[in-house]
Amino acid sequence: MWKDPFIDEIHQIREEWAAKFNYDAEALLEGIEEQKRQDYLTDENGNFVKDKKGGLILKTARISNRVGE
């Protein structure tokens, strides 16, 4: 049977994440939420800052926009 390397990589990443959080779904979701807080802009209360369309703003997007100003 032919094996797709992309599917294998997805399975490997999924297994690594599951092991990282002891196969605990709740802990995994908390980890994802923490990663979002690190990656996206938040206000002083910890709430996500949204753009005009209601989407989240990446911290790197804010920095790169200032470079062009």
C-alpha positions in Angstrom: 0.0 0.0 0.0 1.3 3.5 -0.9 2.0 5.8 2.0 1.5 9.5 1.6 4.4 11.4 3.3 2.2 14.4 4.1 -0.4 12.2 5.8 2.4 10.5 7.7 3.7 13.9 8.8 0.3 15.0 10.0 -0.1 11.7 12.0 3.4 12.3 13.5 2.6 15.9 14.6 -0.7 14.8 16.0 1.0 12.0 18.1 3.7 14.5 19.3 1.0 17.0 20.5 -1.0 14.3 22.2 2.0 13.0 24.0 3.1 16.5 25.0 -0.2 16.9 26.8 -0.4 13.3 28.2 -3.2 12.4 25.8 -5.5 14.7 27.9 -7.9 16.6 25.5 -8.6 19.3 28.0 -4.9 20.0 28.6 -4.4 20.0 24.8 -7.1 22.6 24.3 -5.6 24.8 27.1 -2.2 24.5 25.4 -3.7 25.6 22.1 -5.4 28.6 23.8 -2.1 29.6 25.4 -0.4 29.4 22.0 -3.1 31.7 20.6 -2.5 34.2 23.4 1.2 34.2 22.5 0.6 34.6 18.7 -2.3 37.1 18.6 -2.7 40.6 20.0 -4.5 40.9 23.3 -5.6 43.9 25.3 -4.6 44.6 28.9 -7.4 42.3 30.1 -6.2 39.4 28.0 -9.0 39.6 25.4 -8.1 39.2 21.8 -7.9 42.3 19.7 -9.9 42.0 16.5 -9.6 43.7 13.1 -12.5 45.5 11.3 -13.8 42.2 10.0 -13.7 40.5 13.4 -10.7 38.4 12.8 -7.8 38.0 15.2 -4.6 40.0 14.5 -1.2 38.2 14.5 1.5 39.9 16.6 3.9 39.7 13.7 1.3 41.3 11.3 1.3 44.4 13.6 5.1 44.6 13.5 5.4 44.1 9.8 2.7 46.8 9.1 4.7 49.4 11.1 7.8 48.7 9.0 6.1 50.0 5.9 4.7 53.1 7.6 
